[in-house]
Every structure is written in C-alpha cells, then in structure tokens.
C-alpha cells in the first residue's frame, strides 16, 4: 500500500458539498473559522474571485481549488471594479436568495458583471490529522486549469458539478463519495506541484526521503533509528537527518513517533484489539510504555481515547437516525 493511501485512511475523512454559489456583480462572503478537524474548501467552476486569508490576497480563476488545512477564517469577494471605498469595502450588495435543491443549498446573488460559479464544502476528519496537516500554511491553492496531471481531478469536479446541478436518486451518496475522493486527489496534486515546505507533503514530494515514510508505515514496530532510515533512503546519516529536518520541520525520530501515535489512534478508534496489542503493533514493548507515549502525545490515555471515540460514533449514529426520520416525515 502506498503512503498517501495509508495516510488518508488514518485521517478517515468524510467529504460534504454544502453550497452551490452563483454570484455576480459586487459581493463579499466572510467565513468564520471552522471547528477542529474541519477543512473547508472552495472550487471555482467558472469566473474569477479573490480570497483574503491572514492578510494574504489570492486571485482565483476557473479550475482553482482552495483548501484550508486548519479551518482558518477567510473572506471571498468579487473582483475590484473601481467602486470600492477607501478601505476596500464593497458598496451595498443585492439581497441573496437561497434554495435547497434536494442535495445542497443553492445561493444566488444577482449582478451585471463577473459571474462566478462555485462549489463550497468541508472535509471532516475522523482523527485530528496532525501528521498530515502539521506545519501546513493557512491556505493551499491548487490551480488545475493548465495541468495535464490533474485530468482525473478535472473529471471528478465535473461529476460533482453535474450532481449538484441536477440531483438524482442517490445523489447525496454519490457526491459524498466524490468529495471524499477529492481530498486524496488534491493531496496528490499538492505533492506533485511541490512548494509546500516544512510538512509531510514536502517529504512525500522528495523521491529519496519518501522511502522513509513508506518504510515506517509498512513496519511501524521496527526499532527505527536515524541510521536505519537513512539506509532505506540510500543516503548518509548526516545528509538524511539534515534534509529531513529541512523538509519536515522535525527530526526523523519525532516523525516516527508521530506516525506510530496516529496509527495507534486509528486502531483504537476502530476498536481493533486491546491497548497492549495495539501498542505492540506500533513498536512499544509494554502496555505501560505505550500508555505513557500515547498520553504525552494526545493528552489522554488509550482507554479514555477509545471511550471518547465510541461516544462520537454513538452520537453520529443517533444524528444519522434522526436525519433519516426527518427525511421520512418529509417524504410522507
């Protein structure tokens, strides 16, 4: 199994598409910070826009996908047209209209210029995802329009647009699965384009050092050392340690601990085995040693973590049952 597949599996993401926006003229949308584990995204299907994130202005065009790894607050707005005030504020905007089309909410803001077609959604992670999200910037932009390697991403976005525009039976299941696949394709595109420094994505983009990630994921219980990981990558110990720290922002052994802990968290969440057996799978000779390492990393012991995961599953099941009952009432 390749590293990206295993890492996405550890995150256990669920994707949603919430809004289909049709904007024109002068408009502005302020998005509050998302809860922990929620990664908002926006797909520009047609037109242009701007995003303001942590004092950074980003120009957006058709084919761009904007991802917020830490759920940062941000503003989306129309292109400037010379009517903005001294502080960049738009004049009064027309009232927007909303309509639920049976699958998602369509938001329309009429105007005479710069029409924009955009899908907005959220990736919800089953685990905190620190190994994948750590050290990433507040926002990531994937410009797919001119990239031959994004053909599958283009195709998936087109399928999402078609489902959103003309909902059919089973549309919610289809678009949910498509949006979950979208996260993997976005990560693949980010690895291919490079430029995301001090992160796991930077390590995965390096042909040599990515072998260390593969090795630890395949055999987390191995007694990994800097020397043994350097040997896997076929580089000297000093070169490996220096390059690894430059790309990831942490030492190789810190990274090994991170992978082990998040693999253990996934196994605990899935209720796969006792704490002792999970600890052994992740490289800890005793349950006590595993418990100490796990608590130092997550702030709670394995038992409490597993109990909290069970409560989250029960709450999610109850919420899903309630939603089904509400849908049945509406149908009747």
MOURSUL-V22391 format. One record per run of one state. SS is the DSSP state (alpha for helix, beta for strand, coil for the rest). FROM is the first residue (numbers start at 0). LEN is the number of residues. Records with the same first field share a line. If there is no record, write none. Layout:
# MOURSUL-V22391
SS->FROM-LEN  FROM-LEN
This chain:
# MOURSUL-V22391
coil->0-2  11-2  23-4  31-6  46-1  53-2  61-2  67-6  77-19  100-4  109-6  124-5  133-6  143-4  165-5  193-6  205-4  218-7  233-3  248-3  269-5  281-5  298-3  331-1
alpha->2-9  129-4  147-18  170-23  199-6  209-9  225-8  236-12  251-18  274-7  286-12  301-30
beta->13-10  27-4  37-9  47-6  55-6  63-4  73-4  96-4  104-5  115-9  139-4
